[in-house]
Amino acid sequence: MFYWVMSTIKISSKVEESSWNNLRELAKESKQSISGVLTEAIEDYLRRHRVRPEVLSHLEDSMKAHQSLGHKLAQ
């Protein structure tokens, strides 16, 4: 049987005490480690905030195609 092992790093940061307590409660309720909850939260944050290159490319193409409209709207 093959198991995939992901490498990990140790981090240190400061958070508000109430946020930390809420995180600990969530980990306990969901039967996960704090590390697991943090990893999931970081992955979710990155997924929601990172713009994929193909989206930026389509945006740039659209802006070029409608440049005159952009100028009119700016006036």
PyMOL Python script that loads the backbone (N, CA, C, O; Angstrom):
from pymol import cmd

cmd.read_pdbstr("""\
ATOM      1  N   MET A   1       0.839  -1.175   0.000  1.00  0.00           N
ATOM      2  CA  MET A   1       0.000   0.000   0.000  1.00  0.00           C
ATOM      3  C   MET A   1       0.888   1.245   0.000  1.00  0.00           C
ATOM      4  O   MET A   1       1.906   1.282   0.691  1.00  0.00           O
ATOM      5  N   PHE A   2       0.504   2.265  -0.775  1.00  0.00           N
ATOM      6  CA  PHE A   2       1.290   3.496  -0.903  1.00  0.00           C
ATOM      7  C   PHE A   2       0.624   4.623  -0.127  1.00  0.00           C
ATOM      8  O   PHE A   2      -0.576   4.860  -0.269  1.00  0.00           O
ATOM      9  N   TYR A   3       1.403   5.312   0.690  1.00  0.00           N
ATOM     10  CA  TYR A   3       0.897   6.471   1.413  1.00  0.00           C
ATOM     11  C   TYR A   3       1.672   7.692   0.965  1.00  0.00           C
ATOM     12  O   TYR A   3       2.901   7.664   0.897  1.00  0.00           O
ATOM     13  N   TRP A   4       0.962   8.760   0.661  1.00  0.00           N
ATOM     14  CA  TRP A   4       1.591  10.013   0.259  1.00  0.00           C
ATOM     15  C   TRP A   4       1.793  10.861   1.506  1.00  0.00           C
ATOM     16  O   TRP A   4       0.837  11.149   2.226  1.00  0.00           O
ATOM     17  N   VAL A   5       3.026  11.258   1.761  1.00  0.00           N
ATOM     18  CA  VAL A   5       3.339  12.053   2.943  1.00  0.00           C
ATOM     19  C   VAL A   5       3.687  13.462   2.497  1.00  0.00           C
ATOM     20  O   VAL A   5       4.592  13.667   1.688  1.00  0.00           O
ATOM     21  N   MET A   6       2.958  14.428   3.035  1.00  0.00           N
ATOM     22  CA  MET A   6       3.203  15.821   2.698  1.00  0.00           C
ATOM     23  C   MET A   6       4.194  16.394   3.713  1.00  0.00           C
ATOM     24  O   MET A   6       4.057  16.176   4.917  1.00  0.00           O
ATOM     25  N   SER A   7       5.181  17.119   3.221  1.00  0.00           N
ATOM     26  CA  SER A   7       6.134  17.719   4.147  1.00  0.00           C
ATOM     27  C   SER A   7       5.456  18.883   4.861  1.00  0.00           C
ATOM     28  O   SER A   7       4.565  19.529   4.309  1.00  0.00           O
ATOM     29  N   THR A   8       5.878  19.138   6.072  1.00  0.00           N
ATOM     30  CA  THR A   8       5.295  20.207   6.876  1.00  0.00           C
ATOM     31  C   THR A   8       6.396  21.148   7.352  1.00  0.00           C
ATOM     32  O   THR A   8       7.577  20.802   7.372  1.00  0.00           O
ATOM     33  N   ILE A   9       5.969  22.341   7.732  1.00  0.00           N
ATOM     34  CA  ILE A   9       6.885  23.304   8.338  1.00  0.00           C
ATOM     35  C   ILE A   9       6.267  23.800   9.634  1.00  0.00           C
ATOM     36  O   ILE A   9       5.053  23.725   9.823  1.00  0.00           O
ATOM     37  N   LYS A  10       7.082  24.291  10.497  1.00  0.00           N
ATOM     38  CA  LYS A  10       6.603  24.856  11.750  1.00  0.00           C
ATOM     39  C   LYS A  10       6.520  26.365  11.574  1.00  0.00           C
ATOM     40  O   LYS A  10       7.444  26.987  11.050  1.00  0.00           O
ATOM     41  N   ILE A  11       5.395  26.958  12.018  1.00  0.00           N
ATOM     42  CA  ILE A  11       5.231  28.400  11.909  1.00  0.00           C
ATOM     43  C   ILE A  11       4.979  28.989  13.292  1.00  0.00           C
ATOM     44  O   ILE A  11       4.601  28.285  14.228  1.00  0.00           O
ATOM     45  N   SER A  12       5.196  30.279  13.395  1.00  0.00           N
ATOM     46  CA  SER A  12       4.916  30.992  14.634  1.00  0.00           C
ATOM     47  C   SER A  12       4.255  32.307  14.265  1.00  0.00           C
ATOM     48  O   SER A  12       4.721  33.016  13.373  1.00  0.00           O
ATOM     49  N   SER A  13       3.176  32.627  14.948  1.00  0.00           N
ATOM     50  CA  SER A  13       2.465  33.854  14.659  1.00  0.00           C
ATOM     51  C   SER A  13       1.672  34.282  15.877  1.00  0.00           C
ATOM     52  O   SER A  13       1.506  33.511  16.823  1.00  0.00           O
ATOM     53  N   LYS A  14       1.187  35.502  15.852  1.00  0.00           N
ATOM     54  CA  LYS A  14       0.341  36.010  16.928  1.00  0.00           C
ATOM     55  C   LYS A  14      -1.070  36.200  16.396  1.00  0.00           C
ATOM     56  O   LYS A  14      -1.267  36.724  15.300  1.00  0.00           O
ATOM     57  N   VAL A  15      -2.053  35.768  17.185  1.00  0.00           N
ATOM     58  CA  VAL A  15      -3.459  35.965  16.849  1.00  0.00           C
ATOM     59  C   VAL A  15      -4.186  36.433  18.099  1.00  0.00           C
ATOM     60  O   VAL A  15      -3.704  36.271  19.220  1.00  0.00           O
ATOM     61  N   GLU A  16      -5.349  37.013  17.881  1.00  0.00           N
ATOM     62  CA  GLU A  16      -6.150  37.437  19.027  1.00  0.00           C
ATOM     63  C   GLU A  16      -6.581  36.212  19.821  1.00  0.00           C
ATOM     64  O   GLU A  16      -6.871  35.154  19.261  1.00  0.00           O
ATOM     65  N   GLU A  17      -6.615  36.378  21.124  1.00  0.00           N
ATOM     66  CA  GLU A  17      -6.926  35.254  22.009  1.00  0.00           C
ATOM     67  C   GLU A  17      -8.292  34.649  21.705  1.00  0.00           C
ATOM     68  O   GLU A  17      -8.450  33.428  21.744  1.00  0.00           O
ATOM     69  N   SER A  18      -9.281  35.491  21.402  1.00  0.00           N
ATOM     70  CA  SER A  18     -10.621  34.963  21.113  1.00  0.00           C
ATOM     71  C   SER A  18     -10.606  34.113  19.842  1.00  0.00           C
ATOM     72  O   SER A  18     -11.282  33.086  19.775  1.00  0.00           O
ATOM     73  N   SER A  19      -9.840  34.536  18.839  1.00  0.00           N
ATOM     74  CA  SER A  19      -9.734  33.750  17.605  1.00  0.00           C
ATOM     75  C   SER A  19      -9.075  32.408  17.884  1.00  0.00           C
ATOM     76  O   SER A  19      -9.511  31.377  17.371  1.00  0.00           O
ATOM     77  N   TRP A  20      -8.033  32.421  18.691  1.00  0.00           N
ATOM     78  CA  TRP A  20      -7.339  31.178  19.039  1.00  0.00           C
ATOM     79  C   TRP A  20      -8.273  30.230  19.783  1.00  0.00           C
ATOM     80  O   TRP A  20      -8.297  29.031  19.506  1.00  0.00           O
ATOM     81  N   ASN A  21      -9.039  30.768  20.725  1.00  0.00           N
ATOM     82  CA  ASN A  21      -9.978  29.934  21.482  1.00  0.00           C
ATOM     83  C   ASN A  21     -11.047  29.344  20.564  1.00  0.00           C
ATOM     84  O   ASN A  21     -11.414  28.177  20.705  1.00  0.00           O
ATOM     85  N   ASN A  22     -11.544  30.147  19.630  1.00  0.00           N
ATOM     86  CA  ASN A  22     -12.531  29.647  18.671  1.00  0.00           C
ATOM     87  C   ASN A  22     -11.940  28.558  17.791  1.00  0.00           C
ATOM     88  O   ASN A  22     -12.615  27.575  17.483  1.00  0.00           O
ATOM     89  N   LEU A  23     -10.685  28.723  17.383  1.00  0.00           N
ATOM     90  CA  LEU A  23     -10.010  27.720  16.568  1.00  0.00           C
ATOM     91  C   LEU A  23      -9.863  26.410  17.337  1.00  0.00           C
ATOM     92  O   LEU A  23     -10.105  25.334  16.791  1.00  0.00           O
ATOM     93  N   ARG A  24      -9.474  26.501  18.578  1.00  0.00           N
ATOM     94  CA  ARG A  24      -9.321  25.305  19.409  1.00  0.00           C
ATOM     95  C   ARG A  24     -10.650  24.586  19.582  1.00  0.00           C
ATOM     96  O   ARG A  24     -10.712  23.358  19.516  1.00  0.00           O
ATOM     97  N   GLU A  25     -11.724  25.361  19.805  1.00  0.00           N
ATOM     98  CA  GLU A  25     -13.055  24.760  19.948  1.00  0.00           C
ATOM     99  C   GLU A  25     -13.468  24.041  18.664  1.00  0.00           C
ATOM    100  O   GLU A  25     -13.988  22.926  18.706  1.00  0.00           O
ATOM    101  N   LEU A  26     -13.231  24.691  17.522  1.00  0.00           N
ATOM    102  CA  LEU A  26     -13.587  24.087  16.233  1.00  0.00           C
ATOM    103  C   LEU A  26     -12.807  22.794  16.015  1.00  0.00           C
ATOM    104  O   LEU A  26     -13.369  21.792  15.572  1.00  0.00           O
ATOM    105  N   ALA A  27     -11.532  22.817  16.323  1.00  0.00           N
ATOM    106  CA  ALA A  27     -10.712  21.617  16.160  1.00  0.00           C
ATOM    107  C   ALA A  27     -11.257  20.480  17.018  1.00  0.00           C
ATOM    108  O   ALA A  27     -11.356  19.340  16.565  1.00  0.00           O
ATOM    109  N   LYS A  28     -11.606  20.799  18.250  1.00  0.00           N
ATOM    110  CA  LYS A  28     -12.135  19.778  19.157  1.00  0.00           C
ATOM    111  C   LYS A  28     -13.474  19.248  18.663  1.00  0.00           C
ATOM    112  O   LYS A  28     -13.706  18.039  18.653  1.00  0.00           O
ATOM    113  N   GLU A  29     -14.364  20.167  18.248  1.00  0.00           N
ATOM    114  CA  GLU A  29     -15.695  19.767  17.767  1.00  0.00           C
ATOM    115  C   GLU A  29     -15.612  18.900  16.513  1.00  0.00           C
ATOM    116  O   GLU A  29     -16.391  17.962  16.343  1.00  0.00           O
ATOM    117  N   SER A  30     -14.666  19.222  15.645  1.00  0.00           N
ATOM    118  CA  SER A  30     -14.552  18.488  14.382  1.00  0.00           C
ATOM    119  C   SER A  30     -13.575  17.324  14.462  1.00  0.00           C
ATOM    120  O   SER A  30     -13.302  16.658  13.463  1.00  0.00           O
ATOM    121  N   LYS A  31     -13.054  17.087  15.661  1.00  0.00           N
ATOM    122  CA  LYS A  31     -12.117  15.981  15.899  1.00  0.00           C
ATOM    123  C   LYS A  31     -10.903  16.054  14.974  1.00  0.00           C
ATOM    124  O   LYS A  31     -10.447  15.046  14.436  1.00  0.00           O
ATOM    125  N   GLN A  32     -10.388  17.286  14.804  1.00  0.00           N
ATOM    126  CA  GLN A  32      -9.188  17.520  14.004  1.00  0.00           C
ATOM    127  C   GLN A  32      -8.123  18.139  14.898  1.00  0.00           C
ATOM    128  O   GLN A  32      -8.412  18.647  15.982  1.00  0.00           O
ATOM    129  N   SER A  33      -6.910  18.085  14.425  1.00  0.00           N
ATOM    130  CA  SER A  33      -5.837  18.789  15.123  1.00  0.00           C
ATOM    131  C   SER A  33      -5.914  20.266  14.764  1.00  0.00           C
ATOM    132  O   SER A  33      -6.486  20.634  13.737  1.00  0.00           O
ATOM    133  N   ILE A  34      -5.348  21.094  15.596  1.00  0.00           N
ATOM    134  CA  ILE A  34      -5.281  22.526  15.290  1.00  0.00           C
ATOM    135  C   ILE A  34      -4.517  22.724  13.991  1.00  0.00           C
ATOM    136  O   ILE A  34      -4.886  23.568  13.174  1.00  0.00           O
ATOM    137  N   SER A  35      -3.464  21.957  13.797  1.00  0.00           N
ATOM    138  CA  SER A  35      -2.683  22.026  12.570  1.00  0.00           C
ATOM    139  C   SER A  35      -3.547  21.724  11.350  1.00  0.00           C
ATOM    140  O   SER A  35      -3.443  22.400  10.326  1.00  0.00           O
ATOM    141  N   GLY A  36      -4.396  20.712  11.462  1.00  0.00           N
ATOM    142  CA  GLY A  36      -5.278  20.354  10.363  1.00  0.00           C
ATOM    143  C   GLY A  36      -6.270  21.458  10.035  1.00  0.00           C
ATOM    144  O   GLY A  36      -6.517  21.750   8.865  1.00  0.00           O
ATOM    145  N   VAL A  37      -6.844  22.075  11.075  1.00  0.00           N
ATOM    146  CA  VAL A  37      -7.801  23.164  10.870  1.00  0.00           C
ATOM    147  C   VAL A  37      -7.096  24.367  10.252  1.00  0.00           C
ATOM    148  O   VAL A  37      -7.637  24.994   9.341  1.00  0.00           O
ATOM    149  N   LEU A  38      -5.901  24.697  10.729  1.00  0.00           N
ATOM    150  CA  LEU A  38      -5.146  25.819  10.171  1.00  0.00           C
ATOM    151  C   LEU A  38      -4.783  25.578   8.713  1.00  0.00           C
ATOM    152  O   LEU A  38      -4.905  26.483   7.887  1.00  0.00           O
ATOM    153  N   THR A  39      -4.341  24.375   8.390  1.00  0.00           N
ATOM    154  CA  THR A  39      -3.996  24.049   7.009  1.00  0.00           C
ATOM    155  C   THR A  39      -5.212  24.203   6.106  1.00  0.00           C
ATOM    156  O   THR A  39      -5.119  24.779   5.022  1.00  0.00           O
ATOM    157  N   GLU A  40      -6.345  23.690   6.553  1.00  0.00           N
ATOM    158  CA  GLU A  40      -7.578  23.806   5.773  1.00  0.00           C
ATOM    159  C   GLU A  40      -7.979  25.274   5.596  1.00  0.00           C
ATOM    160  O   GLU A  40      -8.414  25.672   4.515  1.00  0.00           O
ATOM    161  N   ALA A  41      -7.835  26.076   6.652  1.00  0.00           N
ATOM    162  CA  ALA A  41      -8.190  27.494   6.577  1.00  0.00           C
ATOM    163  C   ALA A  41      -7.265  28.249   5.619  1.00  0.00           C
ATOM    164  O   ALA A  41      -7.722  29.098   4.855  1.00  0.00           O
ATOM    165  N   ILE A  42      -5.987  27.946   5.659  1.00  0.00           N
ATOM    166  CA  ILE A  42      -5.028  28.599   4.761  1.00  0.00           C
ATOM    167  C   ILE A  42      -5.334  28.236   3.309  1.00  0.00           C
ATOM    168  O   ILE A  42      -5.334  29.102   2.435  1.00  0.00           O
ATOM    169  N   GLU A  43      -5.594  26.957   3.056  1.00  0.00           N
ATOM    170  CA  GLU A  43      -5.911  26.520   1.688  1.00  0.00           C
ATOM    171  C   GLU A  43      -7.184  27.193   1.184  1.00  0.00           C
ATOM    172  O   GLU A  43      -7.247  27.608   0.027  1.00  0.00           O
ATOM    173  N   ASP A  44      -8.198  27.304   2.042  1.00  0.00           N
ATOM    174  CA  ASP A  44      -9.450  27.958   1.660  1.00  0.00           C
ATOM    175  C   ASP A  44      -9.218  29.435   1.368  1.00  0.00           C
ATOM    176  O   ASP A  44      -9.747  29.963   0.391  1.00  0.00           O
ATOM    177  N   TYR A  45      -8.436  30.101   2.202  1.00  0.00           N
ATOM    178  CA  TYR A  45      -8.128  31.521   2.001  1.00  0.00           C
ATOM    179  C   TYR A  45      -7.427  31.734   0.661  1.00  0.00           C
ATOM    180  O   TYR A  45      -7.791  32.631  -0.099  1.00  0.00           O
ATOM    181  N   LEU A  46      -6.436  30.921   0.381  1.00  0.00           N
ATOM    182  CA  LEU A  46      -5.693  31.048  -0.880  1.00  0.00           C
ATOM    183  C   LEU A  46      -6.592  30.795  -2.085  1.00  0.00           C
ATOM    184  O   LEU A  46      -6.489  31.491  -3.094  1.00  0.00           O
ATOM    185  N   ARG A  47      -7.469  29.807  -1.985  1.00  0.00           N
ATOM    186  CA  ARG A  47      -8.388  29.486  -3.070  1.00  0.00           C
ATOM    187  C   ARG A  47      -9.317  30.673  -3.356  1.00  0.00           C
ATOM    188  O   ARG A  47      -9.628  30.956  -4.513  1.00  0.00           O
ATOM    189  N   ARG A  48      -9.759  31.363  -2.300  1.00  0.00           N
ATOM    190  CA  ARG A  48     -10.687  32.477  -2.473  1.00  0.00           C
ATOM    191  C   ARG A  48     -10.016  33.768  -2.904  1.00  0.00           C
ATOM    192  O   ARG A  48     -10.666  34.610  -3.524  1.00  0.00           O
ATOM    193  N   HIS A  49      -8.736  33.953  -2.598  1.00  0.00           N
ATOM    194  CA  HIS A  49      -8.077  35.237  -2.849  1.00  0.00           C
ATOM    195  C   HIS A  49      -7.075  35.247  -3.992  1.00  0.00           C
ATOM    196  O   HIS A  49      -6.694  36.321  -4.459  1.00  0.00           O
ATOM    197  N   ARG A  50      -6.648  34.112  -4.442  1.00  0.00           N
ATOM    198  CA  ARG A  50      -5.678  34.059  -5.536  1.00  0.00           C
ATOM    199  C   ARG A  50      -6.415  34.044  -6.864  1.00  0.00           C
ATOM    200  O   ARG A  50      -7.312  33.230  -7.080  1.00  0.00           O
ATOM    201  N   VAL A  51      -6.027  34.955  -7.755  1.00  0.00           N
ATOM    202  CA  VAL A  51      -6.654  35.027  -9.070  1.00  0.00           C
ATOM    203  C   VAL A  51      -5.847  34.158 -10.028  1.00  0.00           C
ATOM    204  O   VAL A  51      -4.631  34.303 -10.154  1.00  0.00           O
ATOM    205  N   ARG A  52      -6.558  33.249 -10.704  1.00  0.00           N
ATOM    206  CA  ARG A  52      -5.889  32.345 -11.629  1.00  0.00           C
ATOM    207  C   ARG A  52      -5.372  33.125 -12.836  1.00  0.00           C
ATOM    208  O   ARG A  52      -6.031  34.064 -13.283  1.00  0.00           O
ATOM    209  N   PRO A  53      -4.205  32.756 -13.375  1.00  0.00           N
ATOM    210  CA  PRO A  53      -3.622  33.461 -14.523  1.00  0.00           C
ATOM    211  C   PRO A  53      -4.546  33.539 -15.729  1.00  0.00           C
ATOM    212  O   PRO A  53      -4.559  34.555 -16.425  1.00  0.00           O
ATOM    213  N   GLU A  54      -5.324  32.484 -15.994  1.00  0.00           N
ATOM    214  CA  GLU A  54      -6.210  32.521 -17.153  1.00  0.00           C
ATOM    215  C   GLU A  54      -7.335  33.544 -16.967  1.00  0.00           C
ATOM    216  O   GLU A  54      -7.818  34.109 -17.949  1.00  0.00           O
ATOM    217  N   VAL A  55      -7.754  33.788 -15.733  1.00  0.00           N
ATOM    218  CA  VAL A  55      -8.763  34.817 -15.475  1.00  0.00           C
ATOM    219  C   VAL A  55      -8.175  36.191 -15.779  1.00  0.00           C
ATOM    220  O   VAL A  55      -8.820  37.020 -16.420  1.00  0.00           O
ATOM    221  N   LEU A  56      -6.946  36.429 -15.316  1.00  0.00           N
ATOM    222  CA  LEU A  56      -6.287  37.704 -15.597  1.00  0.00           C
ATOM    223  C   LEU A  56      -6.092  37.916 -17.089  1.00  0.00           C
ATOM    224  O   LEU A  56      -6.234  39.034 -17.584  1.00  0.00           O
ATOM    225  N   SER A  57      -5.772  36.855 -17.802  1.00  0.00           N
ATOM    226  CA  SER A  57      -5.584  36.940 -19.246  1.00  0.00           C
ATOM    227  C   SER A  57      -6.883  37.334 -19.941  1.00  0.00           C
ATOM    228  O   SER A  57      -6.873  38.185 -20.830  1.00  0.00           O
ATOM    229  N   HIS A  58      -7.998  36.728 -19.548  1.00  0.00           N
ATOM    230  CA  HIS A  58      -9.294  37.065 -20.132  1.00  0.00           C
ATOM    231  C   HIS A  58      -9.679  38.509 -19.806  1.00  0.00           C
ATOM    232  O   HIS A  58     -10.230  39.215 -20.650  1.00  0.00           O
ATOM    233  N   LEU A  59      -9.387  38.942 -18.579  1.00  0.00           N
ATOM    234  CA  LEU A  59      -9.673  40.318 -18.192  1.00  0.00           C
ATOM    235  C   LEU A  59      -8.885  41.302 -19.055  1.00  0.00           C
ATOM    236  O   LEU A  59      -9.434  42.293 -19.535  1.00  0.00           O
ATOM    237  N   GLU A  60      -7.609  41.025 -19.245  1.00  0.00           N
ATOM    238  CA  GLU A  60      -6.757  41.886 -20.065  1.00  0.00           C
ATOM    239  C   GLU A  60      -7.263  41.943 -21.511  1.00  0.00           C
ATOM    240  O   GLU A  60      -7.315  43.017 -22.110  1.00  0.00           O
ATOM    241  N   ASP A  61      -7.634  40.786 -22.069  1.00  0.00           N
ATOM    242  CA  ASP A  61      -8.167  40.745 -23.434  1.00  0.00           C
ATOM    243  C   ASP A  61      -9.453  41.564 -23.546  1.00  0.00           C
ATOM    244  O   ASP A  61      -9.650  42.290 -24.520  1.00  0.00           O
ATOM    245  N   SER A  62     -10.314  41.443 -22.555  1.00  0.00           N
ATOM    246  CA  SER A  62     -11.572  42.179 -22.558  1.00  0.00           C
ATOM    247  C   SER A  62     -11.337  43.680 -22.465  1.00  0.00           C
ATOM    248  O   SER A  62     -12.004  44.462 -23.144  1.00  0.00           O
ATOM    249  N   MET A  63     -10.381  44.083 -21.618  1.00  0.00           N
ATOM    250  CA  MET A  63     -10.080  45.506 -21.470  1.00  0.00           C
ATOM    251  C   MET A  63      -9.532  46.084 -22.775  1.00  0.00           C
ATOM    252  O   MET A  63      -9.868  47.207 -23.148  1.00  0.00           O
ATOM    253  N   LYS A  64      -8.692  45.318 -23.463  1.00  0.00           N
ATOM    254  CA  LYS A  64      -8.155  45.771 -24.744  1.00  0.00           C
ATOM    255  C   LYS A  64      -9.268  45.875 -25.788  1.00  0.00           C
ATOM    256  O   LYS A  64      -9.315  46.841 -26.549  1.00  0.00           O
ATOM    257  N   ALA A  65     -10.149  44.901 -25.827  1.00  0.00           N
ATOM    258  CA  ALA A  65     -11.221  44.870 -26.820  1.00  0.00           C
ATOM    259  C   ALA A  65     -12.224  46.001 -26.616  1.00  0.00           C
ATOM    260  O   ALA A  65     -12.855  46.455 -27.571  1.00  0.00           O
ATOM    261  N   HIS A  66     -12.371  46.454 -25.374  1.00  0.00           N
ATOM    262  CA  HIS A  66     -13.373  47.470 -25.060  1.00  0.00           C
ATOM    263  C   HIS A  66     -12.724  48.748 -24.514  1.00  0.00           C
ATOM    264  O   HIS A  66     -13.306  49.445 -23.684  1.00  0.00           O
ATOM    265  N   GLN A  67     -11.535  49.035 -24.983  1.00  0.00           N
ATOM    266  CA  GLN A  67     -10.780  50.197 -24.499  1.00  0.00           C
ATOM    267  C   GLN A  67     -11.547  51.503 -24.726  1.00  0.00           C
ATOM    268  O   GLN A  67     -11.583  52.355 -23.839  1.00  0.00           O
ATOM    269  N   SER A  68     -12.160  51.670 -25.903  1.00  0.00           N
ATOM    270  CA  SER A  68     -12.872  52.929 -26.190  1.00  0.00           C
ATOM    271  C   SER A  68     -14.058  53.094 -25.237  1.00  0.00           C
ATOM    272  O   SER A  68     -14.330  54.209 -24.792  1.00  0.00           O
ATOM    273  N   LEU A  69     -14.750  52.037 -24.923  1.00  0.00           N
ATOM    274  CA  LEU A  69     -15.852  52.107 -23.967  1.00  0.00           C
ATOM    275  C   LEU A  69     -15.337  52.515 -22.588  1.00  0.00           C
ATOM    276  O   LEU A  69     -15.968  53.312 -21.894  1.00  0.00           O
ATOM    277  N   GLY A  70     -14.197  51.967 -22.200  1.00  0.00           N
ATOM    278  CA  GLY A  70     -13.588  52.349 -20.933  1.00  0.00           C
ATOM    279  C   GLY A  70     -13.290  53.828 -20.850  1.00  0.00           C
ATOM    280  O   GLY A  70     -13.511  54.455 -19.814  1.00  0.00           O
ATOM    281  N   HIS A  71     -12.791  54.388 -21.935  1.00  0.00           N
ATOM    282  CA  HIS A  71     -12.491  55.824 -21.969  1.00  0.00           C
ATOM    283  C   HIS A  71     -13.767  56.656 -21.857  1.00  0.00           C
ATOM    284  O   HIS A  71     -13.784  57.676 -21.168  1.00  0.00           O
ATOM    285  N   LYS A  72     -14.834  56.227 -22.530  1.00  0.00           N
ATOM    286  CA  LYS A  72     -16.103  56.931 -22.455  1.00  0.00           C
ATOM    287  C   LYS A  72     -16.680  56.890 -21.052  1.00  0.00           C
ATOM    288  O   LYS A  72     -17.200  57.890 -20.557  1.00  0.00           O
ATOM    289  N   LEU A  73     -16.587  55.734 -20.415  1.00  0.00           N
ATOM    290  CA  LEU A  73     -17.102  55.604 -19.046  1.00  0.00           C
ATOM    291  C   LEU A  73     -16.308  56.441 -18.048  1.00  0.00           C
ATOM    292  O   LEU A  73     -16.855  56.898 -17.044  1.00  0.00           O
ATOM    293  N   ALA A  74     -15.036  56.641 -18.319  1.00  0.00           N
ATOM    294  CA  ALA A  74     -14.175  57.420 -17.422  1.00  0.00           C
ATOM    295  C   ALA A  74     -14.481  58.908 -17.478  1.00  0.00           C
ATOM    296  O   ALA A  74     -14.141  59.645 -16.552  1.00  0.00           O
ATOM    297  N   GLN A  75     -15.122  59.360 -18.556  1.00  0.00           N
ATOM    298  CA  GLN A  75     -15.397  60.792 -18.720  1.00  0.00           C
ATOM    299  C   GLN A  75     -16.544  61.268 -17.889  1.00  0.00           C
ATOM    300  O   GLN A  75     -16.885  62.450 -17.927  1.00  0.00           O
TER     301      GLN A  75
END
""", "prot")
cmd.dss("prot")
cmd.show_as("cartoon", "prot")
cmd.util.cbc("prot")
cmd.orient("prot")
